[in-house]
Structure formats: C-alpha cells, structure tokens
Amino acid sequence: MTLGSRSASEVARHYVAAVNNADADTLMALFATDAVLVHPTGTYEGNERIRQFYEELVFAGCAELTVGRLLDGEGVAMLELMASSPLDGHRSIVSTVDVFDLDDDARIIRLAVYYL
C-alpha cells in the first residue's frame, strides 16, 4: 500500500495543526469524502457531518490539542492527545487516543477517538 506522498504520522500532525488553528477547510482536505468519525458523542459519516461536528463542537469550544505519543504504521496512526478548552474561566482537559485509518491516497477514511 502506498500512502500518497504522506505518512500516517504526517497526516496526524496536519490534523492536530488544523484543529488547533480551527481551519475547517484544511482539516476536511485530510478526510476522504466517505470518511467516518467515531467519537464518544456519536458517529459522524461523510464530510458534511464531520465538518459540522468540528465547527459546532470542537472549534466552538476553542479546543487545543497537545501531542503525546505517536505510533505510526502502514496506513494507520495512533496519537495520544491532551485536549483542553476553556470552560467557565477554567480549562477542561481530556486525554484521548485517536486512531487514524488511511486510504491509499493518505486520506483519513476512519478516525476513532477514545477518551481515557
């Protein structure tokens, strides 16, 4: 399997940068059109629903991701993250593991987010 010109870890790092910059266009360019996002709040299928999730929940909450460990394999990356966002004057922090599955063009076809 070839992954376009990007490794799974590069895609994961671009994902973190796009989330931290609240850049929906760059973020959505990382996803395949029929991608699936599995998150503790629900399952979101297709780019429109995934974009809506990020715009309404992640970007609106001013989430900021900090990278912990990153494991990279052929077409898959697992990223340990600390997600923080302001909440009533305090920072709410959640630890997650995000698992990225990529297609042959190095686009995310499935992203599963697990809260620790």
Residue, then its C-alpha position, 0 to 999 in steps of 0.5 A: m500500500t502506498l500512502g500518497s506522498r504522506s505518512a500516517s504520522e504526517v497526516a496526524r500532525h496536519y490534523v492536530a495543526a488544523v484543529n488547533n488553528a480551527d481551519a475547517d477547510t484544511l482539516m476536511a482536505l485530510f478526510a476522504t469524502d466517505a470518511v467516518l468519525v467515531h467519537p464518544t458523542g456519536t458517529y459522524e459519516g461523510n464530510e458534511r457531518i464531520r465538518q459540522f461536528y468540528e465547527e459546532l463542537v470542537f472549534a466552538g469550544c476553542a479546543e487545543l490539542t497537545v501531542g503525546r505519543l505517536l505510533d505510526g504504521e502502514g496506513v494507520a496512526m495512533l496519537e495520544l492527545m491532551a485536549s483542553s478548552p476553556l470552560d467557565g474561566h477554567r480549562s477542561i482537559v481530556s486525554t484521548v487516543d485517536v486512531f487514524d485509518l488511511d486510504d491509499d491516497a493518505r486520506i483519513i477514511r476512519l478516525a476513532v477517538y477514545y477518551l481515557 
